[in-house]
Amino acid sequence: MSKIARKGKSPTSATSPRAKLTFERTFQAATVDEVWDLWTTKAGLESWWGPEGFVTKVSRLELRPGGKFEYAMTATDSAQMEGLKAAGLPLTTVAGGTYVEVTPRTRLVYRTVADFIPGVAPYEVVAVVEIHGRTQGVHMVVTEDAMHDEQWTQMSAMGMNSSLDKLAKVLDARRVRP
């Protein structure tokens, strides 16, 4: 599930008030340690990060405030590949960012730069990941800045929802192992 909370006018630059996207998931059989591991390790992120039809390879991961991360996300599904080509975008995008806050097992805050959009000046996107242990399972809330316009915000929301669905599948697969 995702929600868009509006702040001020439609964003046009990194300094204007921007809407926030909120994504919530509850993983009934997961532990906080499992969810944290999937967000904070190379193997964990590579197992789920990116929408369906993409694979991710992490090349840098410095899990500390001020630490950098970098990954390459590559389209592998023919429909995704055709969509990227039609939009004039590469099949592989290298992205990265900086961790702003790392509170083990409960909260991650990171900054990325949207610098891959043709005709749009690069701008920062901030994301906050909150992990809450429950009596049974884990509740997770991801909040991130909206993109520069409605179309890109919708695509970002679709991508995050797809990624989080993959995260849920990875957690579920851990339950069915003998």
C-alpha positions in Angstrom: 0.0 0.0 0.0 1.2 3.5 -0.6 -0.2 6.9 0.2 0.8 10.3 -1.2 0.7 13.2 1.3 0.8 16.6 -0.4 2.8 19.5 0.9 2.4 22.8 -0.9 2.4 23.2 -4.6 3.6 20.7 -7.2 7.4 20.3 -6.7 9.5 22.0 -9.3 12.9 21.9 -7.6 14.8 20.4 -4.8 14.1 23.4 -2.6 10.3 23.5 -3.0 8.1 21.7 -0.6 7.5 18.1 -1.9 4.9 15.6 -1.3 5.8 12.4 0.6 5.1 8.9 -0.5 4.4 6.4 2.3 4.5 2.6 1.9 3.5 0.3 4.7 4.0 -3.5 5.0 3.5 -6.0 7.7 5.4 -9.2 7.6 3.7 -11.7 9.9 6.4 -14.3 10.2 9.5 -12.1 9.9 11.9 -11.0 12.6 13.3 -7.5 12.9 16.8 -8.9 12.3 15.7 -10.5 9.0 14.1 -7.3 7.7 17.1 -5.2 8.9 19.5 -7.6 7.2 17.6 -7.4 3.9 17.9 -3.6 3.9 21.5 -3.3 5.1 23.6 -6.0 3.5 24.9 -6.5 -0.1 23.3 -10.0 -0.3 20.1 -8.8 1.3 19.6 -5.8 -1.1 20.6 -7.8 -4.1 17.9 -10.4 -3.3 15.0 -7.9 -3.6 15.9 -4.3 -4.5 14.3 -3.0 -7.7 11.0 -3.6 -9.3 10.0 -6.9 -10.9 11.9 -7.4 -14.1 15.1 -5.9 -12.7 18.2 -7.3 -11.0 20.4 -5.2 -8.7 24.2 -5.5 -8.0 25.6 -3.6 -5.1 29.1 -2.3 -5.6 29.4 -0.1 -2.4 27.8 -0.3 1.0 29.1 1.8 3.9 26.4 1.4 6.5 27.1 4.4 8.8 25.9 8.0 8.9 27.8 9.7 6.0 28.5 6.3 4.4 28.0 5.9 0.7 26.2 3.2 -1.2 26.1 2.4 -4.9 24.3 -0.2 -7.0 23.5 -1.0 -10.7 20.0 -1.9 -11.5 19.5 -3.7 -14.8 16.3 -4.5 -16.7 16.0 -8.3 -17.4 12.3 -8.5 -18.4 11.5 -7.8 -22.1 8.6 -5.6 -21.3 10.7 -3.5 -18.9 13.5 -3.3 -21.5 11.2 -2.1 -24.2 9.7 0.5 -21.9 13.1 1.9 -21.0 14.2 2.0 -24.6 10.9 3.8 -25.6 11.6 6.4 -22.8 15.2 6.9 -24.0 16.6 5.4 -20.8 19.4 2.9 -20.4 18.8 -0.7 -19.5 21.2 -0.4 -16.6 21.2 2.6 -14.2 23.9 3.1 -11.7 22.5 4.9 -8.6 23.8 5.7 -5.2 23.4 7.8 -2.2 24.4 8.6 1.3 23.2 7.2 4.6 22.0 10.1 6.8 20.9 8.0 9.8 21.5 4.4 10.8 19.8 3.3 14.0 20.4 -0.5 14.1 17.3 -2.6 13.7 14.8 0.3 13.7 15.6 3.2 11.3 17.5 4.1 8.1 17.5 7.5 6.5 19.2 7.9 3.1 19.6 10.4 0.4 19.8 9.7 -3.3 20.1 11.9 -6.3 17.6 11.6 -9.2 20.1 12.4 -12.0 18.8 10.0 -14.7 15.8 11.8 -16.0 16.2 13.3 -19.4 15.7 17.1 -19.4 15.4 17.4 -15.6 18.1 18.9 -13.5 19.3 16.4 -10.8 17.7 16.7 -7.4 17.8 14.9 -4.0 15.3 12.3 -2.8 15.2 11.4 0.9 13.9 8.1 2.1 13.2 7.0 5.7 12.8 3.3 6.6 11.2 2.5 9.9 11.1 -1.1 11.2 8.8 -1.9 14.1 8.9 -5.3 15.9 5.4 -6.6 16.8 4.3 -9.4 19.0 4.0 -11.4 15.8 6.1 -10.2 12.9 7.3 -6.8 11.7 5.6 -3.6 10.6 7.7 -1.5 8.2 7.0 2.1 7.0 9.0 3.6 4.1 8.5 7.3 3.5 10.2 9.0 0.5 10.0 12.3 -1.3 7.8 12.5 -4.3 9.5 13.0 -7.7 9.5 16.2 -9.7 6.1 15.6 -11.4 3.0 13.4 -11.1 4.1 10.9 -13.8 7.5 10.2 -12.3 6.0 10.1 -8.8 3.5 7.4 -9.9 6.4 5.5 -11.6 8.4 5.8 -8.4 5.5 4.5 -6.3 5.0 1.6 -8.6 8.7 0.7 -8.4 8.8 0.9 -4.6 5.6 -1.2 -4.3 7.0 -3.8 -6.7 10.3 -3.8 -4.8 8.5 -4.2 -1.4 6.5 -7.1 -2.9 9.8 -8.7 -3.8 11.0 -8.2 -0.2 7.9 -9.9 1.1 8.5 -12.9 -1.3 12.1 -13.2 -0.1 10.9 -13.2 3.6 8.2 -15.8 2.7 10.7 -18.0 0.9 12.7 -18.1 4.1 9.7 -19.7 5.9 9.3 -22.6 3.4 12.9 -23.8 3.5 13.3 -27.1 5.2 
